[in-house]
Amino acid sequence: MAPSTARTGQRNSITDVAGLTVGQAADEKARTGVTVILPDGPSACAVDVRGGGPGTRETDALNAWNLVHTVDAIVLSGGSVYGLAAADGVAAWLGARGRGYQAVPTPGVPRSPIVPAAILFDLGNGGDKNWGETPPYRELGVRAIEASADDLTLGSAGAGHGATAGALKGGLGSASLVTADGMTIGALVAVNCAGSVVVPGTRHFWAGAFEIGEEFGGLGAARERVAGEDWGLAGVNPAALTNTTLACIATDVALDPNELKRVAIMAQDGLARAIRPVHSPFDGDTVFALSTAARQAPAGDRNFAVARIGSAAADVLARAVARGVHAATLPAGMAGRTWRDLR
């Protein structure tokens, strides 16, 4: 192939994909939050789960052999099992506005919004989780979708508000890429990994080789060599060994669920490029992939187009991981270190 002339989109965000907005909400007291990816209309979607401790909702519905082949929104949430309730609020909000699946329109019968969701563990970050029988996630889901917009805040926002990345503060990251022939691929990720995002003994991100400009510090790739099981700032003792990185890949190219499944599988390699170790028994790493179908695939071999999109998705996701940690700050009262504290 000829050298790439790809560039970031206008916002360097998943919202550079036409037909997509993102909403976020956080609970400062509980130190947790929710992020909602909202396409303009029903969109084809797939998912790939690699972590050993996932927590998900409606991911089985995304199998191509099942009835419904589109989603109305995707929810990423903190709160472990409690966070799955965020999708309830999002589904109710969508249903009240006439969005969702309905095989046969029938007066008085509401539509059924398809809202897959995945959660990360942020229960041990010191926030007030004494919510009894009223966890905040349904309300956070509603607040997040109501805040949907083209612009989004990176770092300690939404699902990344209370996240950690190994021994550093984690966060919400996003990035985009526009290919020379006009395809747009975006990634959004809530980084809450057990592994480390930086090369041991340095401030260099593992994803440094993929950095565009100075989007996460401008340090580029590290020159150090790492041997054996030196995991650097990974979250081993005394940190809680319950984590998870959640991501969504989006493209404006019209792809079907099977093709998106391949994109999601390939995109998981972006996590492997940015986090070490990854997909451990302590992570629930989950990657969604969706298409807004705003443009057709380039002429020629369709499988080659899927391969190009999947390869770009892995690179964009690696960059998004680094951007999320680079932008992260400590919420009020939260102990720990941020990337900017490293010397």
N, C-alpha and C positions, 0 to 999 in steps of 0.2 A: 504494500500500500504506500501511497505518497505520504510525505510528512503531513501531520494533522495541522489544520488551521482552526481547530476548535477553540472556543472561548466560553467564558461564563455568560450566563444570562444577565439581564439588566440588574436584578436584585441579588444574584448569586444565591438563589433560594429555590426551593421546590415550587414556589408560586410563579416562577418563570414559565412553568408548564401551563399553556393556555387552558382555561376552564377549571382552575383549581385555586382555592383559597385555604387558609389555615387559621384556626382560632385557638386561643390559649387562655387558661385561667389557673390561678394558684390560690392556695389557702396558706397564708403566711404563718398562722398559728400552728397548724398541723404540719407545716413544712412539706407540702406535697402539691401536685398539680395534674392538669389534664391538657392534652393537645388533640385537636380534631382536624383531620384532613377532609375537606369538603369539596367534592367535584360539583360542577354546575348541574349535572344530571347523572342518571345511572351509568356506571362505568365498569368495564371489565376489570377483574382483579384476581390475583393469586397470592399465595402465601407460602413461605418456606421456613420451617422451624428447625433450628440446629442445637439450641441450648438444652441442657439436661433437666431444667426445672421451669418449663413454660407455664404461663397462665393466660388462656385465650378464651374468646367467645366467637362463635359462628365461623370458625376457620374451616370446619368440615363443609360448610355451605359453599366454599370456594372451589371445591373439587369440580372439574369440568364436566363430570358425568352426572352431577346433580342438577336440580331443576332450575335454579336461578343463577344466571351467569353475570350479574352485575351487582355492585354495591352502591349505597347511597352516601356513605361516609365511612371513615376509619377512625378509630379512637385509640390513642396511646395514653396510658394513665399510670400514675404512681399508685401506691396503696395496696399492693399485692392483691389478694382475692377481693378485698373491699372495692378496689378500683374498677372492677368489671362493671359496677353499677353506673359508671359514667356513661356507658353505652345506652343504658335505660333512658337517661335524660336526653341523650342525642336522638334516640329513636322516637321518643315521645314528641320532641320538638319537630322533627321531620314529618311524622305522621300527622300532626296538627296542621301542617301546611300542605297536606295532600301528596307527600312524596313517599314512595315505597312500592313494593311489589303487590300486584293484585291480578290474579289470573282472570277473573271475570268481574268487571266493575259492578258493584251491587250497592244500591242506596242504603245508607246506614251502616255499611261494613267498612271500617277504616282500612287503609293500605298498611302493608307491613314493611317498614323500612329495614333494609339489610345493612347492619352496622357491625362488621367484625371489629374486634377489640383485642388488645394485648396489654398486659400489666407488668410493671417492674416493682421490685421490693425496695421501698424507702421507709419502712416502718421503724427502723432502728436509728434514724438520723437525729433523734433528740426532740423532734416536734411533738406537740400535744396530740396524742392519738386516743385520748380518753373520750371517744365519741359515743360510747355505749351502743345503742341501737340506731343511731342516726349518723353514719359516716357521711362525709361531705360530697361524695363523688357524683351522685346524681345531679346535684345542684352545680357542681363544677363542670359537668358535661354540658349542661344547658348554658352556663355562662360562657364556656369556651366556644360553642357553636354560634352563639349570638355575637361573639367578637370576631368572627371570621373575616379576614381581610387579606389583601395582597402582601402587606408588610408583616413581618413577624420578628419578635425579639429572640435573639440567641442567648445561650448560656443558662442561667438559673431561672428558666421560664417554663410554663406549661408542665409537661410530664418530666422535664429535666430540673424542676425547681429544687427538689430535695435529693437529687441523684448524686452518686459518687462514682468516680472512675479509678478503681484501685485505691491508692492512698491519696488521690487528689479529688477535688470537687468535680463532679460530672456536670452534664448539662444538655441543653437542646441545641443541636447543630443542624445546619442545612447548607446545601451547595447545589450548583447547577452547571450544566455543560450544554452548549449549542454546537452541533457538528457543522462541518463545512457545508454540508448540503441541507442544513436547516432543521435537523431533528433536535428536540430539546429533551434532556434527561435531567431530572432533579431528585434530590434525596433529602429526607428529613430523618433525624435520629435522636432518640433520647438515650444518652450515654450513661449507663449505670453498671459498668462492667466490673467483674472481679479482677480482670487483667489490667496491665498498665498500658497507657497510650503513649508513653515516652521511652526512649532508649535508656537503659540503665546508666545512671551517672551523668545524664545530660538533660537539657531542656528540649532536645529535638524530638518531635513527634515521629512515631513509626511511619506515619503517613506523609512525612516530609517530602519524599520524592515526587509526590503527586500535587504538591502545593502550586497554586496559580497565583503569581504575584506575591503579596505578603498577607494572604487571607488568614493565616494563623501564625503570624509572627515573623515570617520571612526567613526562617533559619534553614529551610530546605532539608535535604537528607543528611543524616548523621554519617560520620566516617568511622565511628567506633565499631569494633567487632564484639559480638556478644556470644559467650560460650555457655553450653550446658543449660542448667536450670536457673540462671540468673534472670529472675523476673522483674528485678528493679522495684518499681513502685506499685506492684500488684497488691490486691487487697487480701493478703494473708493475715494471720494473727497479728493484732487483736481485732481486726475488722470482721464484721459479720459476713459469713460466707453465703450470702443470698443476694443475688444481683439481678442481671438481665439488661441487655441492650435491645431496644425496639427501634425498628426503622420502617420507612415507607419509601419506595422508589416510585417515581411517576414519569410518564412520557406522554408527549402529545401524539405519538404515532399510534395508529389503530392496530392493536394487537388483540388476539383472542386469549382466553384463559390459559390454554396450554402454552402459548408463546410467552405469556407473562410468568408462568411458572418457571420456565427456563431462565428468564431475566432475574427472578427472585433468587434462584439457585446460584446464578453467577454473581449476583450482587453480594451474597454472603461472603464472597472472597474479599470484599471491601472491608468487612469487619476483621478478617484475618490479616489484612495489610495494616490495620490501624491499632489493633489491640493484641496483646500477648500476655498470657494465653487467652483463647477465646473458645466459645462453645463448650465450656466446662460443665461438670455436673451441677455447679452452683449458679449457672446462668440459664436464662430462658430465652436466649436470643431468637428473635422472630423478625422476619423481613416480609413486608407486603409489597406487591408491585401492582400498579394500576395504570390504565390508559384512559386518557380523556378523548382519544380518537379525533383530535382536532385536525390531523393531517394523515395522509396515507403513507405507507412505507415507501422508501425509494424504489424505483424500478429495478428489476433484476431478481436475483435469488433471494427469496423471502427469508430463508434460514440464515443467510449471511447478514441480513438486516437485524435479525434477532440477536445474532452473535455480537454485532457491533453495539447494539443497545445494552446488552448484558455486560459487555466489557466496560463500556462507559459507566454503567451503573455502579460497578465495583469501585472504579476510581473515584466517582463522585461521592459515594458513600464513605470511603476512606477519608476524603477531604472533610465531609460533614462531621465525622467523629472528631477530628482535630479541631474544627471550628467551634464545636459545642464546648469542648473542654477549655479551649483558648479564651472563650468569652465568659466562662463561668465565674461567678462571684459567690461569696458565702452569704446566705441569708442571715438576717439579724439573729445573733445568738448561736449560730451553728459553728461547731468546732471543726478544725481541719485546715488543709492547705489548698490553695489554688495553683494553677500552672504558673501564674505570675509571681508566686512566692519562690519558685525554684531559682537557684543561682548556679 
